[in-house]
Amino acid sequence: MLTTTTRLARATATTLLRSRLTRALAFPHDVDRYLELVDPLWAHGEIRARLLARDVETDDCVTLTLAPNGRWPGIAAGQHVQVGVEIDGLRHTRCFTVSSSAHRADGCITLTVKAQPDGRVSRHLVDAAQPGSVVTLSAPAGQFVLPDERPRRLLLITGGSGITPAMAMLRTLIDEGHDGEVVFIHYARRYEDLIFGEELAGAAARYPWLRLIRVITGEPPRGDDLGDRFSAEQLADVLPDWRDYAAYACGPAPLIEAVQTHWREQAPNKTLQIEFFQPPRSTGPVSGGRVAFAGSDLAVTDNGASLLEQAEAAGLTPEYGCRMGICHSCTCRKTAGRVKNMISGRESGDGDEEIQPCVSVPVGDVTLNL
């Protein structure tokens, strides 16, 4: 517990760091530039965290334990953060979901990161990040979270690294002494790809309210595990009363699209919370319209890819974080034309508005302020 003297000292220090005089004396650098010379975690203006441990989950996935500084506000299970790392002298920022409980007693958080073939930041964190290094964090964000009144019957459907937000939810419920029913269906290609495999199996054996169903799609299943991909028949077989559960699904696009379609057709009035862990795919016809990038006087013919991908193919380098519609880092202004959001299926209006190009495709001619 902080003493009155300590609180007063911190308040005084904060006031000094925010003062115009301090900023003037620090010019041309920010105050944090000088604080980090003393301790990399000292920062007046940003959240920083020190890497304490690196634990291997699979051949291409690790869990990183981070100790944030005092600016960390806490998190709701299922939320994500923007992680900033320095690679070859340049700062890169990408979006990752926190996998630890919202009630972790030591104040640390964990990020479970799977290396992507073209993911510079994810591969750096998996292959090169070492204990003692420091990263920056954004404030947590995201709506893929449990309601404050926890569901008494909860269905979690995950695939691959999409298990991370669901694992944060489960760990949080365990820390809260939850005793409602939880059915956890996880899809993986191979047994060696299972993330949190031992922990989940142990939790299912320990807590009678947790039922674990593993589905192995790329090799013969063992024991009570299932094979094949998600289907209406498979879900009805393992959980006949699935409509009675609050459902959360997170994973690669094919899985989430199949789950979405099933709920839309069979339970349109039931709430399904979804989150993609791979970019969603465009399933509609290619418009063939003209995609103009007003900020650079470039234009291309729509090829059906996301507007972010089409901008990159044209030689532009727009900002992005997750490429899945989660973090909003790529948000830009559409000044003319209509676009379709690949996650919600909603079409925009014709006028001036902000869109997420990573999950949007053109509907005819469109102009972006990029």
C-alpha positions in Angstrom: 0.0 0.0 0.0 1.3 3.5 -0.9 2.0 5.9 2.0 0.8 9.5 2.0 4.4 10.6 1.4 4.8 8.3 -1.6 1.5 9.5 -3.1 2.6 13.1 -2.7 6.0 12.4 -4.2 4.4 10.7 -7.2 1.9 13.5 -7.7 4.6 16.1 -7.5 6.8 14.2 -10.0 3.8 13.9 -12.4 3.1 17.6 -12.2 6.7 18.4 -12.9 6.9 16.1 -15.9 3.8 17.6 -17.4 5.0 21.2 -16.9 5.9 23.4 -19.9 9.3 24.2 -18.3 10.2 20.5 -18.3 9.1 20.0 -21.9 11.0 23.1 -22.9 14.2 21.8 -21.2 13.8 18.4 -22.8 13.4 19.9 -26.3 14.0 18.6 -29.0 13.2 15.2 -27.4 10.3 14.0 -25.3 10.7 13.7 -21.5 10.4 9.9 -21.9 13.6 9.9 -24.0 15.6 11.1 -20.9 13.7 8.9 -18.4 14.5 5.7 -20.3 18.2 6.5 -20.0 17.8 5.8 -16.2 15.3 2.9 -16.5 13.6 1.8 -19.8 10.3 1.3 -17.9 10.2 4.9 -16.7 7.9 6.7 -19.0 5.6 9.6 -18.4 3.7 9.4 -21.7 3.4 5.7 -22.6 2.9 2.2 -21.2 6.0 0.0 -21.3 6.6 -3.5 -20.2 9.6 -5.7 -19.5 9.7 -9.2 -20.8 10.2 -11.6 -17.8 9.8 -15.0 -19.4 9.5 -16.8 -22.7 7.7 -20.2 -22.7 7.4 -22.3 -25.8 3.9 -23.5 -26.7 4.5 -25.1 -30.1 7.2 -25.0 -32.7 6.0 -21.6 -33.9 4.2 -20.2 -30.8 5.4 -18.8 -27.5 3.9 -17.2 -24.5 5.6 -14.0 -23.3 5.2 -12.9 -19.7 5.4 -9.1 -19.4 5.5 -6.8 -16.4 3.9 -3.4 -17.3 4.9 -0.2 -15.7 2.5 1.8 -13.5 0.6 3.3 -16.5 -1.0 -0.1 -17.2 -4.8 0.3 -16.6 -5.8 -3.3 -16.4 -7.7 -5.4 -18.9 -10.9 -7.2 -19.6 -10.4 -10.8 -20.6 -10.5 -11.1 -24.4 -9.1 -7.6 -25.2 -6.0 -6.9 -27.3 -3.1 -4.4 -27.1 -0.9 -2.8 -29.7 2.7 -4.0 -29.0 5.6 -1.9 -30.1 9.1 -3.4 -30.7 12.3 -2.1 -32.1 13.6 -4.2 -35.0 16.8 -3.1 -36.8 16.5 0.4 -35.3 12.9 1.0 -36.4 9.7 0.8 -34.2 7.1 -1.6 -35.4 3.6 -2.0 -33.9 1.2 -4.9 -34.2 -1.9 -6.1 -32.4 -1.9 -9.1 -30.0 -4.5 -10.5 -27.6 -3.7 -10.8 -23.9 -4.0 -14.4 -22.9 -3.7 -14.1 -19.1 -6.5 -13.7 -16.5 -7.8 -10.3 -15.9 -7.2 -11.0 -12.2 -3.5 -12.1 -12.3 -2.2 -11.4 -8.8 1.3 -10.3 -9.7 0.2 -7.6 -12.1 1.8 -9.3 -15.1 0.2 -10.1 -18.4 0.9 -12.8 -21.0 0.9 -12.6 -24.8 0.7 -15.8 -26.7 2.2 -15.1 -30.1 2.2 -17.4 -33.2 4.8 -16.6 -35.8 3.2 -15.7 -39.2 5.1 -16.4 -42.4 5.1 -12.7 -43.4 4.7 -11.3 -39.9 7.8 -9.3 -39.1 6.8 -8.5 -35.5 5.3 -11.9 -34.6 8.4 -13.7 -35.9 10.7 -11.3 -34.0 8.7 -12.0 -30.8 8.8 -15.7 -31.3 12.4 -16.1 -32.5 14.3 -13.2 -31.0 12.6 -11.6 -28.0 14.6 -12.3 -24.8 13.9 -11.7 -21.1 15.0 -8.3 -20.0 13.9 -6.5 -23.3 11.3 -3.8 -23.1 8.3 -3.2 -25.4 5.6 -0.6 -25.5 1.9 -1.3 -25.1 -1.2 0.6 -26.0 -4.2 0.7 -23.6 -6.3 -2.4 -24.0 -9.2 -2.3 -26.4 -11.7 -4.6 -28.1 -15.3 -5.7 -27.5 -14.8 -9.4 -27.7 -15.3 -9.7 -23.9 -17.6 -11.4 -21.5 -20.5 -9.3 -20.0 -20.1 -8.1 -16.5 -22.9 -10.6 -15.5 -21.1 -13.8 -16.5 -23.2 -16.3 -18.6 -24.3 -19.4 -16.7 -24.0 -21.4 -20.0 -21.0 -20.4 -22.1 -19.9 -21.9 -25.5 -16.3 -21.1 -26.7 -15.4 -22.1 -30.2 -11.8 -21.5 -31.2 -9.3 -22.5 -33.9 -5.5 -22.3 -34.0 -4.1 -19.2 -32.3 -7.7 -17.9 -31.9 -7.7 -19.7 -28.6 -5.9 -16.8 -26.9 -8.9 -14.6 -26.0 -11.0 -17.6 -25.0 -8.1 -18.8 -22.7 -8.0 -15.4 -21.1 -11.8 -15.7 -20.5 -11.5 -19.2 -19.0 -8.6 -18.2 -16.7 -10.5 -15.2 -15.6 -13.6 -17.3 -14.8 -11.4 -19.8 -12.8 -9.9 -17.0 -10.8 -13.5 -15.7 -10.1 -14.6 -19.1 -8.7 -17.0 -19.5 -11.6 -19.3 -22.6 -11.4 -21.5 -22.1 -14.5 -21.3 -24.5 -17.4 -18.5 -23.8 -20.0 -18.2 -25.9 -23.2 -14.9 -25.3 -25.0 -14.6 -26.6 -28.6 -11.1 -26.1 -30.0 -9.9 -26.9 -33.6 -6.3 -27.6 -34.5 -4.7 -29.2 -37.6 -2.3 -31.5 -35.7 -1.7 -32.5 -32.1 1.6 -30.7 -32.2 -0.2 -27.5 -33.0 -2.4 -27.6 -29.9 -1.8 -24.4 -27.8 -2.4 -24.7 -24.1 -3.1 -28.4 -24.6 -1.9 -29.7 -21.2 -3.4 -26.7 -19.3 -6.8 -27.1 -20.9 -6.9 -30.9 -20.4 -5.9 -30.4 -16.7 -8.6 -27.7 -16.2 -11.2 -30.0 -17.7 -10.2 -32.8 -15.3 -10.2 -30.4 -12.3 -13.4 -28.4 -12.9 -16.6 -30.4 -13.4 -18.3 -27.4 -15.0 -15.8 -27.3 -17.9 -16.2 -29.6 -20.9 -13.4 -29.7 -23.4 -13.9 -30.9 -27.0 -10.9 -31.1 -29.2 -11.2 -31.4 -33.0 -8.2 -32.4 -35.0 -8.6 -31.7 -38.7 -5.3 -32.7 -40.3 -4.6 -36.1 -38.8 -6.5 -39.0 -37.3 -8.0 -38.0 -33.9 -7.2 -40.0 -30.8 -9.3 -41.2 -27.9 -12.4 -39.0 -27.5 -11.2 -36.3 -29.8 -13.1 -35.5 -33.0 -12.1 -35.1 -36.6 -13.4 -33.1 -39.6 -14.2 -29.4 -39.8 -17.0 -27.4 -38.2 -20.5 -28.4 -39.4 -24.1 -28.1 -38.2 -24.2 -31.8 -37.7 -21.0 -31.9 -35.7 -22.3 -29.2 -33.3 -25.7 -30.7 -32.9 -24.1 -34.1 -32.1 -21.8 -32.8 -29.4 -24.1 -30.1 -28.0 -27.8 -30.6 -29.0 -28.9 -27.6 -27.0 -26.3 -25.2 -28.4 -28.9 -22.5 -28.8 -29.1 -22.1 -25.1 -25.5 -21.0 -24.7 -23.9 -17.6 -25.0 -21.5 -18.2 -27.8 -18.1 -16.7 -28.6 -16.0 -17.8 -31.6 -12.5 -16.8 -32.5 -10.1 -18.3 -35.1 -9.2 -18.3 -38.8 -11.6 -17.0 -41.4 -12.9 -20.4 -42.7 -13.9 -21.5 -39.2 -15.5 -18.2 -38.2 -17.3 -17.8 -41.5 -18.8 -21.3 -41.1 -19.9 -20.6 -37.6 -21.4 -17.2 -38.6 -23.4 -18.9 -41.4 -24.7 -21.6 -39.1 -25.9 -19.1 -36.5 -27.4 -16.8 -39.2 -29.4 -19.7 -40.7 -30.3 -21.7 -37.6 -30.3 -19.1 -34.7 -30.7 -15.6 -36.2 -32.0 -14.2 -32.9 -29.3 -15.7 -30.7 -26.2 -13.6 -30.0 -22.9 -14.8 -31.4 -19.7 -12.8 -30.6 -17.0 -13.4 -33.2 -13.4 -12.3 -33.8 -11.2 -13.2 -36.7 -7.5 -14.3 -36.2 -6.8 -14.2 -39.9 -8.1 -11.6 -42.4 -11.6 -12.4 -43.5 -12.1 -13.3 -47.1 -14.2 -11.5 -49.7 -16.9 -13.9 -51.0 -18.8 -11.6 -53.3 -18.2 -10.8 -57.0 -15.3 -8.5 -57.9 -16.7 -5.1 -58.8 -14.0 -4.2 -61.3 -14.4 -0.6 -60.2 -11.8 2.1 -60.1 -10.0 2.4 -56.8 -8.4 5.8 -56.5 -5.9 6.9 -53.7 -6.4 10.6 -53.5 -3.3 11.3 -51.4 -1.0 9.8 -54.0 -2.8 10.3 -57.4 -2.7 6.5 -57.9 -5.5 4.4 -59.1 -6.1 0.6 -59.7 -8.8 -1.6 -60.9 -10.6 -3.5 -58.1 -9.4 -7.1 -58.0 -11.5 -8.3 -55.1 -8.8 -8.1 -52.4 -9.2 -5.9 -49.4 -8.6 -2.2 -49.9 -5.5 -2.4 -47.7 -4.0 -5.1 -49.9 -4.9 -3.2 -53.1 -3.2 -0.1 -51.6 -0.1 -2.1 -50.8 0.0 -3.7 -54.3 -0.1 -0.2 -55.8 3.1 0.7 -53.9 1.6 2.5 -50.9 2.6 1.8 -47.3 -0.5 2.6 -45.2 -0.4 2.0 -41.5 -1.9 -1.2 -40.1 -1.8 -3.3 -37.0 -3.9 -6.5 -37.1 -5.2 -6.7 -40.7 -8.3 -8.3 -39.3 -10.6 -5.4 -38.3 -9.7 -5.5 -34.7 -7.3 -2.6 -33.9 -8.5 0.2 -36.2 -4.9 1.2 -36.9 -5.5 1.3 -40.7 -8.7 3.5 -40.5 -8.8 6.1 -43.3 -11.3 8.3 -44.9 -13.4 7.3 -47.9 -14.3 10.4 -49.9 -16.5 8.9 -52.6 -18.1 5.6 -53.5 -19.3 2.6 -51.5 -17.5 -0.2 -49.7 -18.5 -3.4 -48.0 -17.3 -4.6 -44.7 -16.3 -8.3 -45.0 -17.0 -9.0 -41.4 -20.4 -7.5 -40.9 -21.5 -7.6 -44.6 -22.7 -4.0 -44.2 -22.4 -1.6 -47.2 -21.3 2.0 -46.5 -23.1 5.1 -47.8 -21.8 7.0 -50.8 -20.4 10.0 -48.9 -17.4 11.0 -46.9 -16.8 8.6 -43.9 -14.1 6.6 -42.1 -13.6 3.0 -43.0 -11.3 0.1 -42.2 -9.5 -0.8 -45.4 -8.2 -4.1 -44.0 -11.7 -5.6 -43.9 -13.4 -3.5 -46.7 -13.8 -4.2 -50.4 -15.1 -1.8 -53.1 -18.6 -1.8 -54.4 -17.9 -0.1 -57.7 -15.7 3.0 -57.9 -14.3 4.3 -54.7 -11.8 7.0 -53.6 -9.7 6.8 -50.4 -7.7 9.6 -48.8 -4.5 7.5 -48.9 
